[in-house]
């Protein structure tokens, strides 16, 4: 395991259980090791589809947008 991954896991350990599970699911998906896709809440489906459409159009958040989002969580 790399030092960066160890650092990331230590940060995740300090998060609430629900957040830990979300990150774990994302990691398993990225590693190609998730057995079954997670069901999408029908209320969130339009947002998910819009996000996929944005990705297809290559409309991604800028580095500044991402930094601003993280700053909101650090408060």
C-alpha positions as CSV (number, residue, x, y, z in Angstrom):
1,X,0.0,0.0,0.0
2,X,1.4,3.4,-0.9
3,X,1.9,6.2,1.7
4,X,-0.7,8.3,-0.1
5,X,-3.3,5.6,0.1
6,X,-2.5,5.1,3.8
7,X,-2.9,8.8,4.4
8,X,-6.3,8.8,2.6
9,X,-7.5,5.9,4.6
10,X,-6.5,7.5,7.8
11,X,-8.5,10.6,6.8
12,X,-11.5,8.5,5.9
13,X,-11.4,6.8,9.3
14,X,-12.2,10.1,10.9
15,X,-15.4,10.5,8.9
16,X,-18.9,9.4,10.0
17,X,-19.8,5.8,9.0
18,X,-22.1,6.9,6.2
19,X,-19.4,9.0,4.5
20,X,-16.9,6.1,5.0
21,X,-19.4,3.8,3.2
22,X,-19.8,6.2,0.3
23,X,-16.0,6.5,-0.1
24,X,-15.7,2.7,0.1
25,X,-18.2,2.2,-2.6
26,X,-16.4,4.7,-4.8
27,X,-13.1,3.0,-4.2
28,X,-14.6,-0.4,-5.1
29,X,-16.1,0.9,-8.3
30,X,-12.8,2.5,-9.3
31,X,-11.0,-0.7,-8.6
32,X,-13.5,-2.7,-10.6
33,X,-14.4,-4.8,-7.6
34,X,-17.9,-3.8,-6.9
35,X,-20.3,-6.8,-7.3
36,X,-23.5,-5.0,-8.0
37,X,-24.3,-1.4,-9.0
38,X,-25.9,0.7,-6.3
39,X,-29.6,1.5,-6.9
40,X,-30.3,5.2,-7.7
41,X,-33.0,6.9,-5.8
42,X,-35.7,7.9,-8.4
43,X,-35.7,11.4,-7.0
44,X,-32.0,11.7,-7.9
45,X,-32.2,10.1,-11.3
46,X,-32.6,13.4,-13.2
47,X,-29.5,14.8,-11.5
48,X,-27.5,11.7,-12.3
49,X,-28.5,11.7,-15.9
50,X,-27.6,15.4,-16.2
51,X,-24.2,14.7,-14.7
52,X,-23.6,11.9,-17.2
53,X,-24.7,14.2,-20.0
54,X,-22.2,16.8,-18.8
55,X,-19.4,14.3,-18.7
56,X,-20.2,13.2,-22.2
57,X,-20.0,16.8,-23.3
58,X,-16.7,17.1,-21.3
59,X,-18.2,19.8,-19.1
60,X,-16.2,19.3,-15.9
61,X,-15.7,21.5,-12.9
62,X,-12.6,23.7,-12.9
63,X,-9.9,23.4,-10.3
64,X,-11.2,26.6,-8.7
65,X,-14.8,25.1,-8.5
66,X,-13.5,22.0,-6.8
67,X,-11.4,24.0,-4.4
68,X,-14.4,26.2,-3.5
69,X,-16.5,23.1,-2.9
70,X,-13.9,21.6,-0.5
71,X,-13.6,24.9,1.3
72,X,-17.3,24.8,2.1
73,X,-16.9,21.4,3.8
74,X,-13.9,22.6,5.8
75,X,-15.9,25.2,7.7
